[in-house]
Amino acid sequence: MSNNIKFPANNVLGWYDQAEKALADFLSYVPYCDTHEQVWSPKLVTILQETCSQLDSLWRWEAVNIHSKKDVDIRDYFELFGPDIANRWLVFWADEPIKIEPFDEWQKAHNSGKTESSNHPLNWWKEGYQKIKHNRVENRKCATLKRTVESLAGLFLAIIRCEECWGALWERHWLTWDDSTNTPYDPLDCLREDFGRIDDRGKCNVSRMAIESQLFSYGVGLTKGLVKPRREFFSENSHCSNRFKAWYYDSCEVTSE
């Protein structure tokens, strides 16, 4: 981190928490389902704009203070953060849990060898946030429930990716792990491994970690295959939520090995 600038991690998580609570409140009246994906609302306009603004600010801070870049936009974010985050997925706790990949379009770009985000723009960013940002009145109906959920999921993954946020995630008990094995290692090393910052495949294999908020759960190491789906991944002593354990056993091809 350059210039010894202190990163306001607690503020970042606090802002996220406010946006998530606002969306959770909306979902208590309009449950997420296929029929409601294209529902729009003035409240969703506010949530979508606030969420994407937070994401833009977080990545802009990292681009300037860590990568020494200036005048950045979504194309720079694709280059700087896309390789880390494009294929990530998490579980969204709608009425029925949904596996969601908010940066899937970026993954398609990487898979096709494209180097420009314009080849595979993020729908919730281009068709939602940018249109509302430039003309809120005329484009208010672009704030659909689907785009709002995907934007918040994208922000959540961006926070998980940001190493400066990890201590705050731990303090808020959003980062949980199974310590039943009493393995003598720093649990944060598994996150470092998950995002390719260290090369030690022994840590994620035993960590059994999850990062969870009110609406989302992320299984550390699962996306990249660092953890093989198996019955003991989440034991009875794991601190992760029972809903994520249940989803894992119902949805992943686990083994008894």
N, C-alpha and C positions, 0 to 999 in steps of 0.2 A: 504494500500500500504506500503510495507516494505522499510526500509532504506531511507525514505523520497526522493525517486528518482522521479524527475519531469518527467511526461510522455509527450513526444513530439506530442501532439494531432494534432497540425496544420501541422506538417511534415507528419503524417500518412494520413491526409486527402489530403494534397497536392500531395503525391505520388499516392494515389488512383485516384485523379483527372487526373493526367497525363496518367495513364493507361486507364481510361475510355475515355478520349479524343482520344487516339490512336485507341481504338476499335470503337468509334463512327465514326472516319474518315474512317476506313475500311468498316464499314457498309454503308457508303455513296456510296461506289462502289459495294459492294457485300451485298445486303439486306438480312436480316435473314428471311429464310423460310424453309419449310421442304426439299426442293430440295437442299438448300445450307448448310444444317447442317454438312455434312461431308466434305465440302470444307476445304482445308488446305492452308497455305501460310507461307512463311518465316516471314512475319510481325506478323502473329498469334503466331508463335513460341516465338517471343520476348515478346508479350503481355501476353501470357499464363505463361511463365516463370517468368516474372516480377510480375504478379498478385499473383501467388502462393507463390513466395518468400516473398511478402509483408504480405500475410496471415500467413505464417510460422513465420515471425519475430514478428508480432503482438501477436500471441498466445504464442510464446516462451517468449516474454516479460511478458505477464500476468502470465504464468505458473511459471516463476522464481521469479518475484517480488511480486506477489499476493498470489500464491499457494505454494511458497517455494519449487518448484520442479526443478530438473536439468536433463540434458541429455534427453530431451523430444522429442517425435516424434508424428506421426499422431495417434498412438494408445493412447497416453496420451491425445491428443486433443479430441479424441472421449469421453474419460472418463470425462475430465474437462468441455468441452464446449458442447458436444453432447446433454445433457439433455435440455439445454437452447435453442438450435438452430436447432435441427434436424427437427422439424415440421414447421419451419418458411417458409413463402412464400412471394413473392413480385411480382410486375408487371414489366415485361421487355418491354420497348417501342420499339419493332421491327416495321416493316411496319404495322403490326396488333399487338395490345398488347397481351402479353402472360403471363399467370400465371406460375411462375417458382419456383421450390423447389430444390435448389442446394444440400441440405443435405438429400434428400429423402431416400437414401440408409441407412443412419444412423437411420432414423425413422423406417425403416423396421427392423433394428437390435434391436432397443428398443422394438418394437411391438412383436417380436418373442422371447424376453427374452435373446437375445445374449448380452454378455458383452464385446466382442472383436470386434474392428472395422474391423479386417480381415475377419469377416463373411459377412460383407456388405461394401466392400471398395468403396470409392468415385471414380467413373470412371474418372472424370476429373483430379483427383489427381494422382491415380495409373497409369492409362493408358496414361495420358497426361503429367503432370508435372514431375513425377518421371522418366519416360522413357526418356524424353527430357533432364532432368537434368543429367542423367547418360550417355547418348549417343545422343547428339543433332543432329549429322550428320545422323546417321542411323534412328533415330526415329523422324525426323522432321515432317513427315506426321501425327504424332499423335496429332499435334496442329490443331485440327479441329475447325470450327467456333462454334459448339455446346459446346465443352469442354471449349473454351475460354470464351464464354458468361456465362456458369455455374460457372466457377472459379471466374469471376469478381462479379457475383451475390453473391457467397459465401463470398468474401472479404467484400462486401458492408454490408451483414448481420452481419459479424463478427465485423465490425466497429460499427454498430448500437447496438450490444450487449455490447460493451465495454463502461462502464460508464465514463471512462476517456476521451472518445471522445465526450460526449454529449454537453459540452460547445462549442466546436469547430463546431459541427453540427449546433447549434443554431446561432453562430456568422456568419456562412456561409449561413444562411437562408435555409438550407436543412431541418431543423426541423420546421414545421409549424403547427399551431393549430387554431381552431375557438375560438376567444375570445369574441364572440358576447354576451355570457351569463354573462360576467364579473364575472366569478366564482373565488373567492379568494383562489387560490391554486397555487402551483409551478407546471408548466406543466411537468417538469422532473419527478415528482412523478408518472405520468402515465407510463413513461418508466420503472421506478422502479417496478411498479405494473406488467407491461407486462412481465418483466423478473423475477418475483417472489421475489423481494427484499423487498417489503412491501406488506401487505395484507389490501388493502383498495379499495374495489370494487366500491366505489363511484366516484373515480377520472377518470378512463378510460371511465366510462359510460357517462361522460359529456365533455371529453377533445376534441374529434374530431380531432385527430392529425395524421399527416403523415410526413414521412421522404422521401425526394425526391432528386435524382440527375439527371443528364442528361438522363441516360438510365433506371433508376429504381425508383419505388415508393413502400413504405412500409407503410401500414395502421396500426398504433399503436393500439394494443388491438384486432385486428380482428382475428389474427391467433388463439389466446387462447380463443376466445369467450367472452372476457371481455366487448366487445362492440357488441351489438346485431344489425345486419343489419337493418337499418330503414332509412326512407326518410330524416330525419333531421340530420343524422350523419355528412354530409357536407352541411352546409347552404351556402347561398350566401355570408356570411361574412367570410367564411373559407379562410385561406390563401393558402390552398393547390391548386395544379394546376387544371385547368379546365379539362385536359385530364384524371386525376385520378378521378375526380368527375364523368365524363361521363362514364368511365369504371366501376366505382362502381355501378352506377345506372343501367347500362346495364347488368352487370355480376353477381351481388349479389342479393339474394332473399330478397329484402327490403320490409318493410311494411310501412304503413302510420301512425302507432302508435307513 
